[in-house]
Amino acid sequence: MKLLVHMLATLTIIGILSGGLLSEVSKWAKPKIALHRKAETEKAIFLVQPDAKSQKKIETVDFEIYRVFDENNDPIGYALPYEGNGFQGNIRLMVGVKNDLKEIVGLQVLEQTETPGLGTKVTEEPFTNQFVKLVAEPNVGWVKGAPPKKTNEVQTITGATISSKAIVDIVNGGLQKLRDVKNSGVEL
């Protein structure tokens, strides 16, 4: 009995110390993670909008959106970070779209936890290049096992169909939210 009490006390002390240490590490790392995420977002803006020379975050909406400008400071489109569910977890991406919201300029996956070697292929160029100059109206569609026949379709990745469809759903969700805001008359 004495041995059992000793073991429980030892494990309790170790648990409390470990929990406290993890809490302190989390407090220390949280601002660094936020800075890194912000830097990656800003970098991705110019990857999905290669003609952009500057950007401005739009503060009049309840989600993250950036207006991008050319060298003459004329607006050329938007950069929209958006996230949703993938196969294994959350996927966060950045999509570049023209002013009229009818054509996608580029797509960059910022964060994902998909299956290595399969689902992670949604971050690679053969898949992401399909979104360059892709018609986004009325929505982006997908096809499985065949080349796209329409100007608004992408081909899913064999073995990663769920992840591919998730990217399409996230893009459509983000663009629809942006269209709703623009149609409501909010200044973007």
N, C-alpha and C positions, 0 to 999 in steps of 0.2 A: 504494500500500500504506500509506503514511504517513497519507494522508487517511482511509482506512478505519479504522485504529487510533484516530485522533483522534476520529472520529465515534462509534465504539463506546465509547470512554472517556467522552465527553461524555454519551451516552445512559445509560450505566451510572450515572454520578454523578447525573443528573437522576432516574433511577428510584429510586435509594437515598434521595435527599432527599425525593422525592414520597411514597414508602412510609413513611418515618419521620414525615413531616408528617401523613399520613392516620392513622397509628397514634396520634399524639398527639391529633388532633381526635377520634378515636373514644373514647379514654380520657376526654377532657373531656366529651363529649356523653353517654356511657353513663349516668351517674347522673341527668342531666337527663331523659333519655328514660324511665328507670325511674320517676322522680317524676311525670312527665306521664301515663304509663300507669296508675299507681296512682290519680291524681286522676280520670282518665277512668273507671276501673273503679268508684270510689266514687260518682261522679255517676250512672253507669248503674244502680247498684243501686236508686236511688230513682226512676229512670225506668221500670224494669221492675216495680217494686213501689210504685206510687203511694200506697198506704195506709200504707206503712212510715214510722216516725218515727225508728227507730234500726236499726243492724245490728251484727253481730258475726261476725268471721271464725272459721270452725270449723277448729281446728288438729289435730283427731284423725284427719284423712284425708289422703291423699297427693295431693290435687288441691285447687284453689281453690274454696271454697264459702262463702257467707255466710248466716247465719240472720237474718231480718228480723222486727222487732217493731212492734206498734202503739203508740198513745199510752199504753196501760196496761201496756206492756212484756210483752204477751202475744205469743207467736210466731204469725206469720201465714203464714209460708212461707220460701222460700229464693230466693236470687239466685245463679245459677250461671254464671260465666264459663267458656266452653268454646270450643275451636277445632278446626278440621279443614280438609280440602282443599276448595277451590273450583275454579273453572274455570282461573283464572290463577295462583292461589297460595293461601296460607293465609287463612282467614276466622276471625276471633275475634269472638264474640258474647256477650251476656249475656241469659240467659233467667230470667224470674221465674216461680215456680211455687208453688202453694198447698202447705200442710202435707202433704196426702195424696198429693201428686205426680200428681194426676189432672187438674189444670187449669192451663194456662199463663196467667199474669197479663199478661205483656208480653214483648217481645223488642226488643233493641237491638243493632245490628251495631257493634262497636267498631273493628275493623280489617279491611280487605279490599284486595285488589289486582285486583279484577275489571275487565272491559272498561268503560271510561267510556261512559256513555250507554245501555248495555245491562245488563251484569252489576251495575253499581252501583245499579240500581233495587231490588236486594234491601235497600238501606239506607233506602229511602223508605217513607213511610206507607202507600200503598195495599197494599204487600206486607206490611210489618211489622204493620199493624193486623189482619191476618188471624189473628195469633197471640194477640190479646187474647181471653180467655175461651175459648180453644181447648181441647177435650178432648185430653188427652195420653195416654190409655190406650186400647188397649194401646201404640200408637205414633201419632205424627203421620204422616198420609199426604199425598199430593199428587195433584192431577189436572191434566191439560194441556188447554187450550183449551175448558174448560167450567167453570161454577161448581161449587164443592164441593157434594156431596149428603150427606155425612156430617159429623157434628160434630167429627171429628178430622182433617179435610182442609183443605189450602190449595190455592189455584190458583197454578200456576207462571206466571212472567212470559214472555210471548211474546218470543223472541229471547234469553232468559236462562234457559232451562230448566235448564241444568246448574248455574248458580249458585243457582237456586231450590231444586233438589233437594239441593244441597250444604247449604244452610241447614237443610232438613228433616233431613238425615242427621246434621248436627252437633247439632241439638236432640235428636234421638232418642238419639244416642250419649251425650250428657251426662246426659240424664234416666235412661237405663239404668244408667249408672255410679252415679248418685245412688241409684237404687232398689236396686241391688245392695248398696251400703254400708248403706243403711237396713235392708234385709232381713237383713243379716248381724248386726244387733244393735249396731252401733257407735252410740254416743250422738252425735246431731247437734244 
